[in-house]
Amino acid sequence: MAADTPHDTSAGGGDDSGGDDDGGGRRPNRRLRSLLAEADWTGQQLADAVNAVGAEAGAATRYDRTTVAHWLAGTRPRPPAPDLLAEALTRRLARPLAPADLGLDDLCPPAHTSPHAASPADGVKDVSAELAALATMQATSAPRTGTGAAYNVTALAVPSWTHATDRLLLHPAPGMPHRRTPIGPADAQGAEAIAQVFAAADRTHGGGLTRRPLGLYLARDLIPKLDAGLGPALRRRLLTSATELVYMCAFMCFDDEAHPLAQRYYLAALQMAVENADPAAYALTLRGMSAQALALGHHSQALQLAEQAVATSRHALSAARRALLSGQLAVAYAAYGDRTRALAALTAAERRLEHVSSTSATTKGQAAPLIGVYDHAALAAEEAEVRYLLGDLTGAIRALHTSLRHRPATERRSRAILLARLAELQLRAGRLDQATTTWHHFLDEFPALSCGRAITALRTMRACLRPYARSSAAASVLHHAATLTTSTTAPRKTPSSPD
């Protein structure tokens, strides 16, 4: 999520060089100027676009036209500016651009350019190396600050399931050296047990608490066990757990609003699903990527990913998971402005969920699935978003009440996010007293949470209530928020160099 202070101490118009000029003097950056002209942007428009990409990446930059003028004159921008510039111009010009294409080729460490190499569209990559790099980035970065990379819209153009599996046949994933330590069924059982612990912690406290240790566990323990010496059955079992955990880590990063990291974990999960011949995991990961793209305002890409997920679901997915994919498709259609298809997809999700047996895996004494869980609480939450996007505020509020009624108390993070959303919509509907009561319930849950979405909800609450500060009900909520003692809301000093 956005940090409280910018990574670039000169953002906002000062000299942000932070590096040596070529030959002891500045040289005008003709490549950047040419791309700016091609984009038909002013300097301020480029600065605004870079700031928007930075907000997605957790870098609260405040560049302006003066900053851009310095760049054009040859000033060397500090990271994360080169990656953010490349992504902003990539989106505008609809073709992939790297910092080198902007005349900034010697300013970006390899760790910050690797997201472009992580897309399945480029072929199968070394997932083990990617997860190791991501674990290092998580371990060395300050909580809830940017990593220096950008959320890469180009990487959302992933292949269909059929094309991805065909490519794997042509370019098999690289094997790993045999381990001397024997791997057996106990290792698979251990991975499955550890996964349940991470899942429970995430549901209760949010992704900020768990994403770093999970990333380290994947990179240092579980993934290295997937070597070529395993038997087919054991390897598939371990790879299934690993894929689910990589997906889970992606969602934790999304929940903590570490969006570039989340995207790269999702892309790694896609690669692993292909290697494991697991269309269900592939479809569910596409669905997660669609939800993230939607949250960041990339509506057309979100719809394409949701449609791909539904198309992949024809490969023998369960009714519950097909309902989950239809629900996300409904939200994506609504965000895209297609009312008819949104309501049709929502109806399909409802019908598929009704066909699911009332006896769940949990009631049979088995562990619930780690990913792809869908129930009436989740359906109602998606219905709320569909109705809100289609202009039915009353229906959205009603659906949120339904979702909260069905949501178990153990899902504290989800309940808190839903409460905050409900309060926002109640205030939009002119129900100030109801909204403040709901926000009090949200604040009761907040101290136990560690996730960027909860912090953003808290900030949104304060902004929404500021115009009503003279109301006793609003003042009570603001006072309640002020009494919260949690380090997650305290301002942080941002490092002068990128994480």
PyMOL commands that set and color helices and strands:
alter all, ss='L'
color gray80, all
select helices_A, chain A and resi 22-24+30-39+43-57+65-73+81-93+99-102+110-112+114-117+120-122+127-140+154-156+161-170+185-205+207-225+232-255+259-275+279-295+299-312+319-336+339-354+376-389+393-406+412-428+432-448+452-468+472-482+487-489
alter helices_A, ss='H'
color red, helices_A
deselect
rebuild
show_as cartoon
